[in-house]
C-alpha cells in the first residue's frame, strides 16, 4: 500500500536508508579500492565442474534473505534464494484521502508476512557491475492485516465525534497468485572474482490482483461507500517494489 506517512516513524526506514548509502559510496568510488577486480577473459559456455559460485546474504524490503549464485557464462549468472519478512508494527500515521476516506489523519497498526523463494537470471550489461535481472518468485501464504482508526476527534456541525465512536476498519490483503515474475536491475557482481562483493538490486514483483476483506465498526459500519472505495483502491496494488542490499562471498 503506497500510503503517505505523516508524523509517524517511517516503516522500514533503516532498510531503505542502508542501500541508498551504499549506492552513494559505490558511485563515488570509495569502495572501488576494496572491490575493484579485473575479470579474466573467458568466452563460451563454462563447464559445470568449472562453475564458480558465491553465497550471498541480503537485507531490504523483501526482508532478510540468503542465496547461492552461479556463473554459468562470463556474463550470465543463475541464482536461487529465500527471503523472510514477518513482523508487526505499531501505530503509523497515514493520510487516506487518496483511498476514498476523509483527509483526517488515520492510525494504522498491523502485521505482515511476505516470505518468498525465488530463482533469478542475471545478465551483466557493463563489466558485471550493472546487471539486468529477470526471475520468478513463489510466495506461500503471504498476507497483510491491519486496523485503521482516526487519530483525532471529528467535528460534524455542532457534534464532536471521538475516534472510538467513529469506529475502526479491519482490513486484510492477500495475493492469490502463488508465483509472480520479477524484473529489475542490479549493481555489483553476483560472483566476485576475488573473495567479497557488494551489490544493490532494485525491481518489482508483478503480483496480480489482490483479494481484500474489510470489516468496519461504529459509524463506519454504515458508511458502505467509503469502505467500497478503500477496497477498490487496495485491489489496484498489483506491483510489489523491492530494493535489496546484498553481500556475496565466493567459495570456488
N, C-alpha and C positions, 0 to 999 in steps of 0.2 A: 504494500500500500504506500503510494507516494504522497504521504501527508507532509505538511509543513510543520516543523516543531516550533513551538512558541514558549519561551520562558522555561522550558524544561531541559533537563540534561539530554543531549542528543544520544539516541540509541546507537550503539556500536561505534561511537566516535573514535575510540582509540584504534579500532580496527581500520577505519578509513584513514586516520592520520598517519599510521605507520607506513603503508605503501606509498603515500604521497611524499614522505620524507626520503624514503629510499629511492624513489624515482628521481627526485631532485638531485640526489647525490650521484646517481648513475649518469644523468645528463650533464652534470657539471664536471665529471671526470674524477671525483675524489676517490671512487672505488676502482678506477682503472688500473692503478699500480698493483692492486691486490688480485683482481680477477681478469685482467687483460691477458689473453692467451692466443697464440698463433695456431690456427687449425692446420694440421697436416693435410696435404692434398691427397685425396684418395677418391677415385671415381668408381662408379658402378655399384652393384649390389654387394653389401657386406655379408660374408658367410655367417650363418647363425652362430657358429662357435666363436666368431670374432666380434659378435655384437658387444658393444660397450654399454654399460648401464649405470644408473645412479639412483639412489634412494633420495626421496625428497620429503620435506615436511613443509606445510603451508598454513597460513592464517589469513582470514579475510571474511568477506560477507558470506561465504559458504561455511564458515566455522573453522574448526581445526581439521587438518587433513594430512594424509600420507599417501605417497605414490611411488611407483617404480617406473623409470623411463628407460627406453632402449634406443640407441642409434642404429637404425636398420639400413640407412643410406647416408651419405655425407650430409644431406640437407633434410633428411626425414627422420622423425622420431615418433615412437609409439609409446604411450604411457597408460597405465591403469592406476586408479586411486580410489580412496574412500574419504568422505567428508562427514563431519559430525557437528551438528548445530542444534542444541536443545537448551532451553532455559526459560526463565520467566523474568519479566521486567515490571518494575513498579510504575506508578502513575506518570505518564508523559503528557504534556500539554499539546493538543492538536487543534488546528482550525479546520473544521469540517464543512466550511461554507462551499467548497468546491464539490462536496459529496452530497449535496442536496439538503443538508441540515443548516441550522442557523449559523451565523457568523460568530456566535459566542464561543468562548474557549471551552473545549471538552477535554476531560482527562481520560486517558486510555491506559489500562493495565491488562497484561495478557501473558500467554505462553506461546512459545514457538518450537516446532520440531521440523527440521529440514535436513534429514540425513540423505546421503546420495552415494552411489557407486558409479564410476564413470570410466570411459575409455576415450582417449584423445589422440589425435594425429596432429603433430606439429610440423610445419614446413618452414624452414629458415629462408627468409627472403633477403637478408642482409647479414652475411658473415655469422649466422646463427645468433646474432644479437637481437634481431627483430623477427618474430615468428607469426605466421598465420595459423590459427588453431580451429579445428572442427572436431566435434565429438558427439557422444551420446551418453546421457546420464539416466540412471534409474533412481527413482525417488519412492522408497517404500513407506507408506503410511504417514506422509507429511501433512501437517496442518498448522493453522494459526488460530488461537482462540483469544478473544479479548472482550473487555467490558468498557463501554463508553458512558460517562456521566458528566453532566455540566459541572464546571468548576465553581461558578458563581450563581447567585440567585438571578432570576429573570423578572423584569418588570412588565406587566401587561396592564396598561391603563393605570388604575389605582391599586391593582393587586400585585403583590410581590410573591413569586413562587420560588421556594427553596429547591435546590437540586434534588433532595430526597423526594419531594412531592412531584417534581417533573418526571422522575423515574430514570431508568437506565436502559441501555441497549446491550444485549449479549450477542456477540457475533462470532461466527466460526467460518473459516475459509479453508477449503481443501481442493487440491488439484487432482482430478480423477485420472489424468494421463500418467501411466506408470513409467514411461520413458519419454525423455524430451531431448531434442537436438540442442547443440551448443555451438556458438560461433563467437570468435574473439581474436584478440591479438596479444602477443606477449613480448616482453623484453628480457634478454638474458638467455644463456644456454641451458638447455634441459640436461644435457650430459656434459659436465665440464671436461676440458682437455687435461687439466691437472687434477685437482682434488675437490675444489669447492666452487660453487656458482650461486649467484643470487638472481632471481627473476621476479618479474611482476606481470601478472596476467589480468586482462580486463575483457569482459564479454557479457553475453546474456544467454540464458536458457529460454527456450520457447515452450512454455508450459501448457498452453492451451487455455480453454475457458474454465475458470474455477467454479466450484459449486459453493454456495453460501447459505448459511442458515442464520436468521435473525429472530430474536425474541426480545420484546420490549415490555416494560412495566410502567406503572403510574400513568401520567397523562400521555406519555409517548406511545402507550399501548394502543390508543385510539387514533394516533396520527399515522395512518397507513401510507399516505403519500410520501412522507419523509422516509419511512422505513423502506419503501419500494425504491426511492431514489438512491438511497445508500446501497441497497442490494445491487441495483443496476450498475452503479459505478464500480463496485468491487468486482463484478463479473468481467469488467474490461481490463483487469490487471493480469494480462496473459504473458508478460515478459518479466523474467526474474533476473535483474542485473547481478553481476558478480565481479568482484575485484579481490585478487589474492596475491599475497607475497609468498614466494617460495625460496627455500634454501635447499640446494641439491649437493649430495656427496657422492663422488664417483668411487666405484669399487673395482672396476676392471678397465 
